[in-house]
């Protein structure tokens, strides 16, 4: 994973990444990452995290979010917003491992 730019806000990052072709909206589901627009689900082996960006809430440091720019095995590019709650849900462990940020 890499982080090429820094952004002042989540909305600015989303706007810029969409201009770069990351136009699909990805969401967590019990089988992996879902792309409702394409009616498909991607398991961990079918995703590559191209970049990620962390944001902290200005008024509440507990309001943390990570934005992932993801490319799928079938060539689609999309964004996944994680408000730090995904790791407590019914997300496949392979997806959690794939999204883990190593420092």
C-alpha positions in Angstrom: 0.0 0.0 0.0 1.1 3.5 -0.5 0.0 7.0 0.2 0.9 9.5 -2.5 -0.8 12.6 -1.4 -2.2 14.1 1.8 -5.7 15.7 1.9 -7.2 18.2 4.3 -10.6 16.5 4.3 -12.3 13.2 3.3 -14.5 15.0 0.8 -11.4 16.5 -1.0 -9.7 13.1 -1.1 -12.9 11.5 -2.6 -13.2 14.2 -5.2 -9.6 13.9 -6.3 -9.6 10.1 -6.3 -12.8 10.0 -8.4 -11.1 12.2 -10.9 -8.3 9.6 -11.0 -10.8 6.9 -12.0 -11.7 5.5 -8.5 -15.4 5.9 -9.3 -17.0 2.7 -7.9 -18.5 2.7 -4.4 -17.3 -0.3 -2.3 -18.8 -1.5 0.9 -18.1 -4.2 3.5 -20.3 -7.3 3.4 -20.1 -10.8 4.9 -18.3 -12.2 1.8 -15.8 -9.4 1.1 -16.2 -6.1 -0.6 -19.5 -5.4 -2.4 -19.9 -3.2 -5.4 -23.6 -2.6 -5.6 -23.3 -0.7 -8.9 -21.8 -3.7 -10.6 -23.9 -6.3 -8.5 -20.8 -8.2 -7.5 -18.7 -9.1 -4.4 -14.9 -9.2 -4.3 -13.1 -11.6 -2.0 -9.7 -10.6 -0.5 -7.8 -12.2 -3.3 -9.5 -10.0 -5.9 -8.6 -6.6 -4.4 -5.5 -4.5 -4.4 -5.2 -1.5 -2.1 -3.5 1.2 -4.2 -3.5 3.9 -1.5 -5.1 4.8 1.8 -5.7 8.1 3.7 -6.4 8.6 7.4 -8.6 11.3 8.8 -9.4 12.3 12.3 -12.4 14.4 13.5 -11.5 17.9 14.4 -13.9 18.1 17.3 -13.8 14.5 18.4 -10.6 12.5 17.9 -12.8 9.4 18.1 -14.2 10.3 14.7 -11.6 8.4 12.7 -11.9 7.3 9.1 -9.7 5.6 6.6 -10.3 6.0 2.9 -9.0 3.2 0.7 -8.4 3.5 -3.1 -8.9 -0.1 -4.4 -8.4 -1.8 -7.7 -10.2 -5.1 -8.4 -9.0 -8.1 -10.3 -11.5 -7.3 -13.1 -10.0 -3.8 -13.5 -12.6 -1.7 -11.6 -11.4 1.1 -9.4 -13.3 2.1 -6.3 -13.3 3.7 -2.9 -14.0 2.2 0.5 -14.6 4.4 3.5 -14.0 2.7 6.9 -15.1 4.6 10.0 -13.0 2.2 12.1 -16.0 0.0 12.7 -15.4 -2.7 10.2 -13.1 -4.8 12.3 -15.9 -5.4 14.8 -18.5 -6.6 12.3 -19.0 -9.7 10.2 -16.2 -9.0 7.8 -14.1 -12.0 6.5 -10.7 -12.1 8.2 -9.0 -12.2 4.8 -10.5 -8.7 4.0 -9.4 -7.4 7.4 -5.9 -8.6 6.8 -5.8 -7.2 3.3 -6.8 -3.7 4.6 -4.5 -3.8 7.6 -2.1 -0.8 7.7 1.4 -1.8 8.6 3.7 0.9 9.9 
